[in-house]
Amino acid sequence: MSFTLALVGRPNVGKSTLFNRLVGKRLALVDDQPGVTRDLREGQARLGDLKFTVIDTAGLEEVTDDSLQGRMRRLTERAVDMADVCLFMLDAREGVTPTDQLFAEILRKRSAHVILGANKSEGRAGEQGALEAYSLGLGEPLRLSAEHGEGLPELYAALQPLADLMEAQAASDTPDTDVTIDEDADPEATPKPTREKPLQVAVVGRPNAGKSTLINQILGEDRLLTGPEAGITRDAISLTTEWGGTHMRIFDTAGMRKKAKVQEKLEKLSVSDGLRAVKFAEVVVVLLDAAIPFEQQDLRIADLAEREGRAVVIAINKWDIEDEKQAKLAGLKEAMARLLPQLRGAPLVTVSARTGRGLDRLQDAIMRAHDVWNRRVPTAALNRWLVGMVEAHPPPAPQGRRIKLRYMTQAKTRPPGFVVMCSLPDKMPESYTRYLVGGLRTDFDMPGTPIRLTMRGQGQDNPYKGRREKNSGALAKHLKKKGKP
């Protein structure tokens, strides 16, 4: 039986540090600056034999309006309502503040199970604050040090009886069900994304393009912090959902500005977190603002996704406020073909993150791009195609020596990678490689996806090449030493 633990407390009390320690990875950004975490981040944690979901939350503020801090507080309160157990953390070095007392009262009313943790209690500096925590009326505080890993056995001892209680309740509430087996299922069918292995989708773009709003619309709930301010999202947040019958893990990333404009350490961490999400993704949705599409930074982001070998979908957001839609769409397609030739044929979809229009087309485009990214072409079909391509346009003859293309095969998928065995591979011009890649896209229906084509000489990378001659020479030396002819 798994349960959910929410880490709550004022800004900069160490919630993200403890989150990273529980999940065993540096998933959440950590910095001395307060208020780094803004969205809800979930992770799979393990403590002894306990396995559970842990939620890192934004720091609680005494604000209830529609400001950025007020919206962050409402998200945190939502996490409290979602969680089975709340770990209320305070800074033992600062002691109990009036804000801590206020939020302790809120948690007492909203959460059935609250554990009190006095973080940063290592050494003498935290002793007084740990003692003050008794005044909150939430029981004996756990003395923790998220940075040094102290107090985790005590946290395990506090969680264990709650886990047993929830497991017993779940067992009593679960009716008996019969297990059915689908005898008509095809065991050779291509496996689809499952809950264990969902389709990985990263949404990237410039600040204020509407990435978080789009993901909230896909989820059907306000899980991510949104607003008119640019740069609200600071780290890559992954959320698992079922969209159109397909299990997906969608990554919301921080807006990526030009490298020269990124000066602050925190923004650098945010951008690097987004780049890491692109590398882990299978499909990358590059979200553009319809008012200012295909800016230089948009092109850099799309090119990055292509160089990383990800399937790419271009989505144009804020389409609901466009007046001349047909003329605008024609201009966008022309600009994409001109500015992103390496992604020729990639899906271009218009959406409105605010109203949800176009999300069905976006989901179809993601699934088509993923299918092409996984495509495998039979070797026989490839070599028949290669003969036709060479007859239509023979390769060049550098210094009078014709390059011969002998054989072709697909070496990998995700993205599709092909190897052509040929003579003089180092003399093959880039233009002819582009000619072959363009033909692959057209003739085998692989629009938009990155295609890797490698020219390899006969005998290249052959570990046995030259071994026979070497062995013959060694034998001759041995016979000569023995005095034999």
C-alpha positions in Angstrom: 0.0 0.0 0.0 1.5 3.3 -1.1 0.6 6.6 0.4 1.3 10.3 -0.3 3.5 12.5 1.9 3.4 16.3 1.4 6.3 18.4 2.6 5.0 21.8 3.8 6.3 24.8 5.6 7.6 28.4 5.2 10.1 29.2 2.4 13.7 28.0 2.8 13.1 25.6 5.6 14.7 22.7 3.6 11.7 21.0 1.9 13.4 20.5 -1.4 16.6 19.3 0.2 14.6 16.6 2.1 12.6 15.8 -1.1 15.8 15.1 -3.0 17.1 12.9 -0.2 13.9 10.9 0.0 13.7 10.2 -3.8 17.5 9.6 -4.0 18.0 12.1 -6.8 18.6 15.9 -7.3 15.1 16.4 -8.9 14.2 19.7 -7.2 16.3 22.8 -7.5 17.9 23.9 -4.2 19.3 27.3 -3.5 19.9 29.6 -0.5 17.4 32.1 -2.1 13.9 31.6 -0.6 11.0 30.8 -2.8 12.8 28.6 -5.4 10.1 26.0 -5.5 6.8 27.3 -7.0 5.0 24.3 -8.4 4.1 20.9 -6.9 6.7 18.3 -7.7 6.0 14.6 -7.1 8.6 11.9 -6.7 8.7 8.2 -5.8 10.4 8.0 -2.4 11.8 5.1 -0.4 12.6 5.0 3.3 13.5 1.6 4.6 10.8 -0.8 3.4 8.3 2.0 2.9 7.6 3.1 -0.7 5.5 6.2 -1.1 4.9 9.4 -3.2 6.4 12.6 -1.8 5.2 16.0 -2.9 7.5 19.1 -2.7 5.5 22.3 -2.3 6.0 26.0 -2.4 6.8 27.9 0.8 3.7 28.9 2.7 3.1 32.7 2.7 0.6 34.8 4.7 -1.0 36.0 1.4 -4.5 35.1 0.2 -4.9 37.4 -2.8 -4.3 36.7 -6.5 -0.6 37.7 -6.4 2.1 35.2 -7.3 2.6 34.3 -3.6 -1.2 33.9 -3.2 -1.4 31.5 -6.1 1.5 29.6 -4.8 -0.2 29.2 -1.4 -3.4 27.9 -3.0 -1.4 25.2 -4.8 0.3 24.2 -1.5 -3.1 24.0 0.2 -4.3 21.8 -2.6 -1.3 19.5 -2.0 -2.3 19.3 1.7 -5.8 18.2 0.7 -4.4 15.6 -1.8 -1.9 14.1 0.7 -2.5 11.3 3.2 0.2 12.6 5.5 1.7 16.1 5.9 5.3 16.7 7.2 5.2 20.3 8.6 8.8 21.5 8.5 10.2 24.5 10.4 13.7 26.0 10.7 15.1 25.0 14.1 17.7 27.7 13.8 15.1 30.4 13.5 12.7 28.9 16.0 8.9 29.0 15.9 7.6 32.2 14.1 4.1 33.6 14.2 3.8 32.3 10.6 4.6 28.8 11.8 1.9 29.1 14.4 -0.7 30.3 11.8 0.1 27.4 9.4 0.1 24.8 12.2 -3.5 25.8 13.0 -4.4 25.5 9.3 -2.8 22.1 9.0 -4.6 20.9 12.2 -7.9 21.6 10.5 -7.2 20.4 6.9 -5.0 17.3 7.4 -5.9 14.1 9.3 -2.2 13.2 9.9 0.4 15.8 10.6 4.0 15.1 11.5 6.1 17.9 12.9 9.7 18.2 11.7 12.3 20.6 13.1 14.9 20.8 10.2 18.4 22.2 10.5 18.5 20.9 14.1 22.1 19.6 13.9 24.4 21.1 16.5 23.6 23.5 19.3 22.2 26.2 17.0 19.0 24.2 16.5 18.4 22.8 20.0 16.3 25.8 21.2 14.2 25.9 18.1 13.5 22.1 18.4 12.3 22.6 21.9 10.1 25.6 20.9 8.3 23.4 18.4 6.4 21.6 21.2 4.4 24.8 21.6 2.7 24.2 18.2 0.6 21.4 19.7 1.4 18.9 16.9 3.2 16.4 19.1 6.8 15.7 19.6 8.9 17.2 16.8 11.3 15.1 14.8 14.9 16.5 14.8 15.9 16.4 11.2 18.9 17.5 9.1 17.8 17.1 5.5 21.3 18.2 4.3 23.2 15.6 6.3 20.5 12.9 6.4 19.9 13.0 10.1 16.6 12.0 11.7 15.4 9.7 8.9 15.1 6.7 11.2 12.8 8.7 13.4 10.8 9.8 10.3 10.4 6.1 9.3 9.2 5.3 12.8 6.6 8.0 12.6 5.4 7.0 9.1 5.3 3.2 9.7 2.1 3.0 11.8 0.3 5.5 9.5 1.2 3.3 6.5 -0.1 0.2 8.3 -3.3 2.0 9.2 -4.0 3.2 5.6 -3.2 -0.3 4.3 -5.7 -1.8 6.6 -8.3 0.7 5.6 -7.7 0.1 1.9 -8.0 -3.6 2.4 -11.4 -3.3 4.1 -12.7 -1.0 1.4 -11.5 -3.0 -1.7 -14.1 -5.5 -3.0 -13.0 -8.9 -4.4 -12.6 -8.9 -8.1 -12.1 -11.7 -10.6 -9.0 -11.6 -12.8 -9.8 -12.0 -16.5 -7.3 -12.9 -19.3 -7.7 -11.6 -22.8 -7.1 -14.7 -24.9 -7.3 -12.7 -28.1 -4.4 -10.4 -27.2 -1.6 -10.5 -29.8 1.7 -11.2 -27.9 3.7 -9.9 -31.0 1.9 -6.5 -31.1 4.0 -3.4 -30.6 3.9 -2.5 -26.9 2.0 0.7 -26.1 2.9 3.2 -23.4 1.8 1.9 -20.0 1.6 3.3 -16.5 5.0 1.7 -15.8 6.5 3.1 -19.1 4.5 6.2 -20.1 5.2 8.2 -23.2 7.7 11.0 -22.2 6.7 14.4 -23.6 8.5 17.7 -22.9 6.9 21.1 -23.5 9.5 23.7 -24.1 9.6 27.3 -25.3 10.4 30.9 -24.5 9.1 32.5 -21.2 5.4 33.3 -21.2 4.5 31.1 -24.2 1.8 29.4 -22.2 3.5 26.0 -21.4 2.1 25.6 -17.9 -1.4 26.8 -19.0 -1.3 24.2 -21.8 -0.4 21.4 -19.5 -3.1 22.4 -17.0 -5.6 22.2 -19.8 -4.4 18.7 -20.8 -4.7 17.5 -17.2 -8.1 19.1 -16.7 -7.0 20.7 -13.4 -4.8 23.6 -12.2 -1.8 21.6 -11.1 0.8 24.1 -12.3 1.3 27.7 -11.3 0.3 30.1 -14.1 -0.1 33.8 -14.5 0.8 36.9 -16.6 4.3 37.1 -15.1 7.1 35.7 -17.3 9.4 33.1 -15.9 7.0 31.6 -13.2 8.1 28.0 -13.8 11.7 27.5 -12.5 12.3 23.8 -12.8 11.2 20.9 -14.9 8.0 19.4 -13.4 6.8 16.0 -14.5 3.2 15.0 -14.3 1.7 11.6 -15.3 -1.7 11.5 -16.9 -3.8 9.5 -19.4 -4.5 11.7 -22.5 -6.6 10.3 -25.2 -6.2 6.7 -23.9 -2.4 7.0 -23.8 -0.3 7.0 -20.6 2.0 10.0 -20.7 4.5 11.7 -18.5 4.5 15.4 -19.4 7.4 17.7 -18.4 6.7 21.4 -17.9 10.0 23.3 -18.3 11.2 26.8 -17.5 11.2 29.4 -20.3 14.5 29.4 -22.2 15.9 32.9 -22.9 19.0 33.7 -25.0 22.2 32.4 -23.2 23.6 35.9 -23.1 20.6 37.1 -21.1 20.8 34.3 -18.5 22.9 35.8 -15.7 21.5 34.7 -12.4 22.5 31.3 -11.0 18.9 30.3 -10.4 17.9 30.9 -14.0 20.9 28.9 -15.2 19.9 26.0 -13.0 16.3 26.3 -14.4 17.5 26.3 -18.0 19.8 23.3 -17.5 16.9 21.4 -15.8 14.8 22.1 -18.9 17.6 20.9 -21.2 17.8 17.7 -19.2 14.1 17.2 -19.7 14.5 17.5 -23.5 17.2 14.8 -23.4 15.0 12.4 -21.4 11.9 13.1 -23.6 10.7 11.0 -26.5 8.6 13.8 -28.1 9.3 17.5 -27.6 6.5 20.0 -28.1 8.0 23.4 -29.0 5.4 25.9 -28.0 5.4 29.3 -29.8 3.5 32.5 -29.2 1.3 33.2 -32.3 2.0 36.9 -31.9 5.8 36.5 -32.2 6.5 33.1 -33.7 9.8 31.8 -34.9 12.0 34.2 -32.9 15.7 33.3 -32.9 15.4 31.6 -29.5 12.5 29.5 -30.8 14.7 28.3 -33.7 17.5 27.5 -31.3 15.2 25.4 -29.1 13.7 23.5 -32.0 17.2 22.9 -33.4 18.3 21.6 -30.0 15.5 19.1 -29.9 16.4 17.9 -33.4 20.2 17.6 -32.5 19.2 15.5 -29.4 17.3 13.2 -31.7 13.9 13.8 -30.3 10.6 13.7 -32.2 9.4 17.3 -32.6 6.0 18.9 -32.8 5.6 22.6 -33.3 2.6 24.1 -31.5 1.4 27.7 -32.1 -0.4 28.9 -28.9 -2.8 31.8 -28.4 -4.6 31.0 -31.7 -7.9 32.1 -30.2 -6.9 35.8 -30.4 -5.8 35.7 -34.0 -8.1 37.4 -36.6 -6.7 36.4 -40.0 -6.2 32.7 -39.2 -5.9 31.3 -42.8 -3.4 33.9 -43.9 -1.4 33.6 -40.6 -1.3 29.8 -40.9 0.0 29.9 -44.5 2.7 32.4 -43.4 3.7 30.1 -40.4 4.0 27.1 -42.7 6.2 29.0 -45.1 8.4 30.4 -42.3 8.8 26.9 -40.8 9.9 25.4 -44.1 12.4 28.2 -44.6 13.8 28.6 -41.1 13.7 24.9 -39.9 14.6 22.8 -43.0 16.1 20.1 -40.7 12.5 19.5 -39.4 10.8 19.5 -42.9 7.5 17.8 -42.5 7.2 18.1 -38.7 3.7 18.6 -37.5 2.6 22.2 -37.0 -0.5 22.5 -34.8 -2.5 25.6 -33.7 -3.8 25.5 -30.2 -5.3 27.7 -27.5 -4.0 26.8 -24.0 -6.6 29.1 -22.5 -9.7 27.6 -24.1 -8.5 24.1 -24.9 -9.1 24.4 -28.6 -6.9 22.2 -30.8 -5.7 19.9 -28.0 -7.2 16.9 -29.9 -5.0 17.8 -32.9 -2.0 18.2 -30.7 -2.5 14.8 -29.2 -2.8 13.2 -32.6 0.4 15.0 -33.8 2.3 13.7 -30.7 1.2 10.1 -31.4 2.1 10.4 -35.1 5.5 11.9 -34.3 6.2 9.1 -31.8 5.2 6.4 -34.3 7.5 7.8 -37.0 10.3 8.1 -34.4 10.0 4.4 -33.7 9.7 3.3 -37.4 11.7 0.5 -38.8 12.2 -0.1 -42.5 12.9 -3.6 -43.9 16.5 -4.0 -45.3 15.2 -5.4 -48.6 13.0 -2.4 -49.1 15.8 0.0 -48.3 18.2 -1.6 -50.8 15.6 -1.6 -53.6 15.0 2.1 -52.8 18.8 2.8 -52.8 19.2 1.4 -56.3 16.4 3.7 -57.5 17.9 6.8 -55.8 21.4 6.1 -57.3 19.9 5.5 -60.8 18.0 8.8 -60.5 21.0 10.8 -59.2 24.4 9.0 -59.1 26.9 10.0 -56.4 29.8 12.3 -57.4 33.2 11.1 -58.7 35.9 13.0 -56.8 39.2 13.0 -58.6 37.6 10.8 -61.3 36.8 7.9 -58.8 33.1 7.1 -58.7 31.7 6.5 -55.1 29.9 3.2 -55.1 26.9 2.7 -52.7 26.8 -1.1 -52.1 24.4 -1.8 -49.3 22.1 -0.1 -46.8 20.5 -1.1 -43.6 18.7 0.5 -40.6 20.9 0.3 -37.5 18.6 1.8 -34.9 15.3 3.5 -34.2 14.4 6.4 -31.8 15.4 8.3 -34.0 15.7 6.2 -37.2 19.4 5.6 -38.0 20.7 4.2 -41.2 24.1 2.9 -42.4 25.2 2.9 -46.1 28.2 0.7 -47.0 30.2 2.5 -49.7 33.6 3.2 -51.2 35.3 6.5 -50.3 32.9 7.4 -47.4 35.1 10.4 -46.4 34.7 11.8 -49.9 30.8 11.8 -49.8 29.6 15.4 -50.0 27.0 16.6 -47.4 24.7 17.6 -50.3 24.3 13.9 -51.4 23.7 12.8 -47.8 20.9 15.4 -47.6 19.5 14.1 -50.9 19.3 10.6 -49.4 17.7 11.8 -46.1 15.1 13.8 -48.1 14.3 10.7 -50.1 13.9 8.6 -46.9 11.5 11.1 -45.5 9.3 11.2 -48.6 9.4 7.6 -49.7 9.1 5.9 -46.3 6.7 8.5 -44.8 9.0 9.8 -42.0 8.2 13.6 -42.0 9.8 15.8 -39.4 11.6 13.2 -37.3 15.5 13.4 -37.0 17.2 10.9 -39.4 20.8 9.8 -38.8 22.6 8.6 -42.0 26.1 7.3 -41.7 28.5 6.5 -44.6 30.8 3.6 -43.8 33.6 2.0 -45.9 33.9 -1.6 -46.7 35.8 -3.3 -43.8 35.6 -0.1 -41.7 35.3 -0.9 -38.0 36.0 -4.6 -38.8 38.0 -6.0 -35.9 39.3 -8.9 -38.0 40.6 -6.7 -40.8 44.4 -7.4 -41.3 44.4 -10.2 -38.7 45.2 -12.9 -41.4 48.2 -11.0 -42.7 49.4 -10.4 -39.2 49.1 -14.1 -38.3 50.9 -15.1 -41.6 53.8 -12.8 -40.8 54.1 -14.2 -37.2 54.1 -17.7 -38.6 56.9 -16.9 -41.1 59.1 -15.4 -38.3 58.5 -18.5 -36.1 59.5 -20.9 -38.9 62.6 -18.8 -39.8 63.7 -18.9 -36.1 63.4 -22.8 -36.2 65.5 -22.9 -39.3 62.7 -24.1 -41.5 62.0 -22.6 -44.9 
